[in-house]
Amino acid sequence: MNPSRVLSMFAVLLLASIAHAQRHPEIFDVSDVVIGAQRLPTRYLYAAGAWSDASEMENALSVQIECYKRIDLCSVAQAIVAGQGPASVGVILDGFDTLRWYEREMIAVDSSAICVVNTIRADFVAKTITISSAKKGTELAEKGPFCKDVDQTTAFLVNHEEVTRKIVQKANQKKP
């Protein structure tokens, strides 16, 4: 086989593996646990990382997700930075209802917001988590004054390497 062809194939595989690795959370664990005073056995998902569209102020462990199959509940805690100084840091806690929990994936939805539906998908095989937001199909969401600027988004729960790469890339773009 031609050495340049082997090198090209190696480069493609390396780039593909790097791209794939960057979309994995810092922590991804699925296990069987027991919850509550009644000691209910359940499947449990714990993941931590940062959303791929997060600001550079938010670090690699700014999001934590816990899901319990038996009670069809996911909670998502997210650190936010809304300015500068110690008073500008906060935490948002969202609750999601589990729609499906199969051997290969889990899908949970939060439709409590006026304008959007947020969906979390955990892929147990690929060990990835995505969150997507879509505008609700209601008249208020379509015509409401505070819903008009809502965009559909999708983000991945990523690890510290992806967060660092994004910060360095942004810093390099600012250089003259």
C-alpha positions in Angstrom: 0.0 0.0 0.0 1.2 3.5 -0.9 2.7 5.3 2.2 1.0 8.5 1.4 -2.4 6.7 1.2 -1.7 5.1 4.6 -0.8 8.5 6.1 -4.0 10.0 4.6 -6.1 7.2 6.1 -4.5 7.7 9.5 -5.1 11.4 9.4 -8.8 10.9 8.5 -9.2 8.4 11.3 -7.4 10.7 13.8 -9.6 13.7 12.9 -12.7 11.6 13.2 -11.8 10.2 16.6 -10.9 13.7 17.9 -14.2 15.1 16.6 -16.1 12.2 18.2 -14.3 12.5 21.5 -15.1 16.2 21.8 -18.8 15.6 22.0 -18.6 13.4 25.1 -19.3 14.8 28.5 -16.7 14.9 31.2 -18.7 12.3 33.2 -21.2 9.9 31.8 -22.5 7.1 34.1 -25.5 4.8 33.9 -26.0 2.5 36.8 -28.6 0.8 39.0 -29.3 2.6 42.3 -31.8 2.6 45.1 -33.7 5.8 45.9 -35.9 7.2 48.7 -37.0 5.9 52.0 -38.9 3.1 50.3 -35.6 2.0 48.7 -36.9 1.8 45.2 -34.5 0.2 42.7 -34.1 2.2 39.5 -31.8 2.9 36.6 -29.9 6.1 37.0 -28.0 8.5 34.6 -25.5 11.0 35.9 -23.6 13.3 33.5 -21.5 16.4 33.9 -19.9 18.8 31.5 -20.6 22.1 29.7 -23.0 22.8 26.9 -21.2 23.2 23.6 -22.8 26.6 23.1 -22.0 27.9 26.6 -20.1 31.2 27.2 -16.4 31.0 27.8 -17.0 32.1 31.4 -18.7 28.8 32.1 -16.2 26.0 32.9 -16.2 22.3 31.9 -18.4 21.2 34.9 -21.1 23.9 34.6 -23.9 21.4 33.9 -24.9 18.3 35.9 -27.7 16.0 34.9 -29.4 13.3 37.0 -32.2 11.1 35.6 -34.2 8.4 37.4 -36.0 5.8 35.2 -38.5 4.6 37.9 -39.9 8.1 38.6 -39.5 9.4 35.0 -37.6 12.5 36.2 -34.5 14.3 35.1 -33.0 17.3 36.8 -30.5 19.6 35.1 -28.5 22.0 37.2 -26.6 24.7 35.2 -24.2 27.4 36.4 -24.7 30.7 34.7 -22.7 33.9 34.5 -24.8 37.0 34.0 -22.1 39.7 34.3 -18.9 40.2 36.3 -18.2 39.7 40.0 -19.4 37.3 42.6 -23.0 38.4 42.5 -23.3 37.6 38.8 -23.0 33.8 39.2 -26.1 31.7 39.7 -27.6 28.2 39.2 -30.6 27.3 37.1 -32.4 24.0 38.1 -34.8 22.6 35.4 -37.0 19.5 35.7 -37.6 17.3 32.7 -40.2 14.5 32.3 -38.9 11.3 30.9 -40.8 10.3 27.7 -38.8 7.2 26.8 -36.1 5.2 28.5 -34.9 2.3 26.3 -31.7 0.2 26.5 -30.0 2.5 23.9 -31.4 6.0 24.7 -33.4 8.2 27.0 -35.5 11.2 26.0 -36.8 13.8 28.4 -38.8 16.9 27.8 -39.4 20.2 29.6 -42.3 22.2 28.2 -42.9 24.5 31.2 -41.5 27.6 29.4 -44.0 29.8 27.5 -42.3 29.8 24.2 -40.1 26.7 23.9 -39.9 22.9 24.4 -36.5 21.7 25.6 -35.6 18.1 24.9 -32.7 16.1 26.3 -31.5 13.0 24.5 -29.0 10.6 26.1 -27.4 8.0 23.8 -26.2 5.2 26.1 -24.2 3.5 23.3 -22.3 6.6 22.1 -22.3 8.1 25.6 -23.5 11.5 24.3 -26.1 14.0 25.5 -27.8 16.6 23.4 -30.2 19.3 24.4 -32.4 21.0 21.8 -34.9 23.8 22.1 -37.8 24.3 19.7 -40.5 26.9 19.6 -43.8 25.6 20.7 -46.6 25.3 18.2 -49.0 27.4 20.1 -50.4 30.8 19.1 -48.7 32.5 22.0 -45.3 31.1 21.0 -45.8 32.1 17.4 -47.2 35.6 17.9 -46.3 36.6 21.5 -44.0 39.6 21.8 -41.5 37.9 24.1 -41.4 34.7 21.9 -40.6 36.4 18.5 -36.8 36.2 19.0 -36.6 32.6 20.1 -34.5 30.4 17.9 -34.2 26.7 17.6 -30.9 25.5 19.1 -29.1 22.2 19.7 -26.1 21.8 22.0 -23.9 18.9 23.1 -22.7 18.2 26.6 -18.9 18.3 26.2 -15.8 17.8 28.3 -13.1 20.2 29.4 -11.0 19.6 26.3 -13.7 20.9 24.0 -14.3 23.9 26.3 -10.5 24.7 26.3 -10.3 24.3 22.5 -13.2 26.7 22.0 -11.6 29.3 24.3 -8.2 29.1 22.6 -9.8 29.3 19.2 -11.7 32.4 20.1 -8.6 34.0 21.6 -6.7 33.2 18.4 -9.4 34.9 16.3 -8.9 38.2 18.3 -5.2 38.3 17.5 -4.3 40.9 14.8 
